[in-house]
Amino acid sequence: MHPIANCQHLRRKIAWHIQAAKEGGLPEAVRSVAILIARGTELRTRVSENALRRRVAIPAELSVTTKVAGQPQDARLPMPGSLIAKKYKGRTLVVKVLDEGFEYEDRHYTSLSTIAGEITGTRWNGFAFFGLGKETKHGR
């Protein structure tokens, strides 16, 4: 068994995870702000040999870096790859969130409003139609 380098940090991290499980984690608005801050910021990619690299004195500038990629996303939307489901007139409608746009019945759409309009035949706010309005107290 390996000794714990920072017990205080470990305790705080466990406490945060317990609280997040009970209270629902970070609100979507906070996550969105964090992503906006991270966009364009270089991040060191962690590799399993980090400790070994430090021991043999490999300089930090030779470490691999990357940037947070992608377009800013509306905080009301789930992450790309997620499915949005809605019951409407006895049918279950399923929309897949893509990196850019949405997929519904094997067709690509640029907005939820377009999908809602096609389904109902009238103009709709896509977020309202699919129940993705303002966030609640716990971020959903």
C-alpha positions as CSV (number, residue, x, y, z in Angstrom):
1,M,0.0,0.0,0.0
2,H,1.3,3.5,-0.9
3,P,1.3,6.2,1.7
4,I,-1.1,9.1,1.1
5,A,0.9,12.2,0.2
6,N,-1.8,14.7,1.2
7,C,-4.5,13.4,3.6
8,Q,-6.1,16.8,4.0
9,H,-6.7,17.0,0.2
10,L,-8.1,13.5,0.1
11,R,-10.5,14.2,2.9
12,R,-11.8,17.3,1.2
13,K,-12.2,15.5,-2.1
14,I,-14.2,12.7,-0.5
15,A,-16.3,15.2,1.3
16,W,-17.0,17.1,-1.9
17,H,-18.1,13.9,-3.7
18,I,-20.4,12.9,-0.9
19,Q,-21.9,16.4,-0.9
20,A,-22.2,16.4,-4.7
21,A,-24.0,13.0,-4.6
22,K,-26.5,14.3,-2.0
23,E,-27.0,17.8,-3.4
24,G,-26.6,17.3,-7.1
25,G,-23.1,18.7,-7.8
26,L,-22.3,21.9,-9.6
27,P,-25.1,23.9,-11.3
28,E,-24.9,24.0,-15.1
29,A,-24.3,27.7,-15.1
30,V,-21.1,27.2,-12.9
31,R,-20.0,24.4,-15.2
32,S,-20.5,26.6,-18.3
33,V,-18.4,29.4,-16.7
34,A,-15.6,27.0,-15.8
35,I,-15.6,25.7,-19.4
36,L,-15.5,29.3,-20.8
37,I,-12.5,30.0,-18.5
38,A,-10.7,26.8,-19.6
39,R,-11.2,27.5,-23.3
40,G,-7.9,28.4,-24.8
41,T,-6.0,27.7,-21.6
42,E,-3.1,25.3,-21.9
43,L,-3.6,22.2,-19.7
44,R,-0.9,19.7,-18.9
45,T,-1.9,16.2,-20.0
46,R,-1.4,13.8,-17.1
47,V,0.4,10.7,-17.9
48,S,1.1,7.8,-15.6
49,E,4.8,8.5,-15.7
50,N,4.6,12.0,-14.3
51,A,6.4,11.0,-11.1
52,L,9.1,9.3,-13.0
53,R,9.4,12.3,-15.3
54,R,10.0,14.6,-12.3
55,R,12.5,12.2,-10.8
56,V,14.6,12.2,-14.0
57,A,14.2,16.0,-14.2
58,I,12.4,16.3,-17.5
59,P,11.5,20.0,-17.8
60,A,7.8,21.0,-17.7
61,E,8.1,22.7,-21.1
62,L,8.7,19.2,-22.6
63,S,5.4,18.0,-21.2
64,V,2.4,17.4,-23.4
65,T,-0.2,20.2,-23.4
66,T,-3.6,20.6,-25.0
67,K,-6.5,23.1,-25.1
68,V,-10.1,22.7,-24.2
69,A,-11.8,22.4,-27.6
70,G,-15.2,23.0,-29.0
71,Q,-17.8,25.8,-29.2
72,P,-19.4,27.4,-26.2
73,Q,-22.6,25.5,-25.4
74,D,-25.8,26.8,-23.9
75,A,-25.9,25.8,-20.2
76,R,-29.5,24.4,-20.7
77,L,-28.3,21.7,-23.1
78,P,-26.8,18.4,-21.9
79,M,-23.4,17.4,-23.1
80,P,-22.9,16.2,-26.8
81,G,-23.9,12.6,-27.1
82,S,-26.8,12.9,-24.6
83,L,-30.3,12.1,-25.5
84,I,-33.3,14.4,-24.9
85,A,-36.6,12.5,-24.6
86,K,-40.1,13.9,-24.5
87,K,-43.5,12.3,-24.5
88,Y,-45.8,14.0,-27.1
89,K,-49.3,12.8,-28.2
90,G,-48.6,9.2,-27.1
91,R,-45.2,9.1,-28.7
92,T,-41.7,9.2,-27.2
93,L,-39.5,11.6,-29.1
94,V,-35.8,11.2,-28.8
95,V,-33.3,13.9,-29.9
96,K,-29.5,13.3,-29.8
97,V,-27.3,16.3,-28.9
98,L,-24.4,16.6,-31.3
99,D,-21.2,18.7,-31.1
100,E,-22.9,21.0,-33.6
101,G,-26.6,20.7,-33.7
102,F,-29.0,17.8,-33.1
103,E,-30.2,14.6,-34.7
104,Y,-33.8,13.6,-34.8
105,E,-35.1,10.6,-36.8
106,D,-31.8,10.2,-38.6
107,R,-31.8,13.9,-39.8
108,H,-29.5,16.7,-38.7
109,Y,-31.0,19.9,-37.3
110,T,-29.3,23.2,-36.3
111,S,-31.8,24.0,-33.5
112,L,-34.3,22.4,-31.2
113,S,-36.9,25.0,-32.3
114,T,-36.8,23.6,-35.8
115,I,-37.4,20.1,-34.5
116,A,-40.2,21.3,-32.3
117,G,-41.8,23.2,-35.2
118,E,-41.6,20.1,-37.4
119,I,-43.2,17.9,-34.8
120,T,-46.0,20.2,-33.9
121,G,-46.6,22.2,-37.1
122,T,-46.4,25.5,-35.1
123,R,-43.6,27.8,-33.9
124,W,-42.1,26.7,-30.6
125,N,-39.1,27.7,-28.4
126,G,-37.1,24.4,-28.6
127,F,-35.9,24.7,-25.0
128,A,-39.5,25.2,-23.7
129,F,-40.9,22.3,-25.9
130,F,-38.3,19.8,-24.7
131,G,-38.5,21.0,-21.0
132,L,-35.0,22.5,-21.0
133,G,-35.9,25.8,-19.4
134,K,-34.0,27.6,-16.7
135,E,-31.9,25.6,-14.4
136,T,-33.2,24.6,-11.0
137,K,-31.5,24.9,-7.6
138,H,-29.4,21.8,-8.2
139,G,-28.4,22.5,-11.8
140,R,-31.1,20.5,-13.6
